[in-house]
Amino acid sequence: MKAAFIGLMQSGKSTLLSAVTGKEAAPMGSTDIHAEMVPVPDERMDWLTELYQPKKTVHATVDCQDVPGLSFMDNHGQAAARKLFNDVRTVDMFVIVVRGFENPSVPAYRNSVNPARDLEELRTEMLLADLELVTTRIERLEKQVHKPTKTQARDKAELEVQLKLQEAIESEQPISSVIENDLQLDLIKSLNFLTLKPMMVVVNISDDQIGETIDLGPAAEGLEVVQLCASLESELIQLDEADRGEFMSDMGLTEPASWKFVQCCYRTLGLISFLTVGKDEVRAWPIQDGLTAVEAAGKIHSDIQRGFIRAETMAYADLKDQGDEKAVKAAGKMRLEGKTYVVQDGDIISFRFNV
């Protein structure tokens, strides 16, 4: 799953990526998209690793892409932003990073720090980029619908939807407000509209703003918001565990905010984890919430899905409560689930199959 970090210049996106990876931030002024795989913090994995002592532990990950800082203050910046928007249309979600910190040595966008204004501008520009795509698509469909082709009926149906999208955007309404069913969504999904992607917001604050609440106004309505100090988090991840705990205690933090941020990304993507355990490996498998046991089996290997017999399942909470698998079975907490069972977050599953 891919998450693109987008934000205006000097918002701190690259520092944020450094904070969740422990690696150096992309060079200032870089025009390339910088990507890193980020493990999803999960205390369950630590406990399971202690219990099973596996040869390796594999966390779920999110592919985080740091998009160069955007500027809409002149034609050159607007053109560069449009190109970057097109480059990230295939990602699964957007993390919008807005600046909330004051720092005289770091020039502010439009000469002032205003996270609510910046968020509104970014969301508006994304909507306008989608409007360009809609307009181009309508022009093409209007030429196609009069031709007796195999796709004529589908083209007419799509044109009707695209005209509604155009009307919605021009009225400053979200695209999602006019999508009535899955059939309409299927007609337009190949265009990868930016504003149909899941989004969350990160407000990058200074360390003396920790505990404050930044008002982002109407532009943040319906979005999950995380406030963190990216520079502080970047320092934290460089420390060893003992020093990190002491530093967080001094700052009044119970855990790195960057961990909360990554977990928030995971939720925004609509993901949960099922777990597999053993002496060879303890692993978290990311899946879309709502998948069945047989679909989850396919995430491990297509042969397991094809030859699925049953899923031997226990809840992580039950295993932790009972102490080991033998006690879970003795307590009647081990279950045999069939193909249609909907996997729950934290299910520990051993798939039985035959091919």
Secondary structure, 3 states (H helix, E strand, C coil): CEEEEEEECCCCHHHHHHHHHCCCCCCCCCCCCEEEEEECCCHHHHHHHHHHCCCEEECCEEEEEECCCECCCCHHHHHHHHHHHHHCCCCCEEEEEEECCCCCCCCCHHHCCCHHHHHHHHHHHHHHHHHHHHHHHHHHHHHHCCCCCCCHHHHHHHHHHHHHHHHHHHCCCCHHHHCCCHHHHHHHHHHCCHHHCCEEEEEECCHHHCCCCCCCHHHHCCCEEEEECHHHHHHHHHCCHHHHHHHHHHHCCCCCHHHHHHHHHHHHCCEEEEEECCCCEEEEEEEECCCEHHHHHHHHCHHHHHCEEEEEEEEHHHHHHHCCHHHHHHCCCCEEECCCCECCCCEEEEEEECC
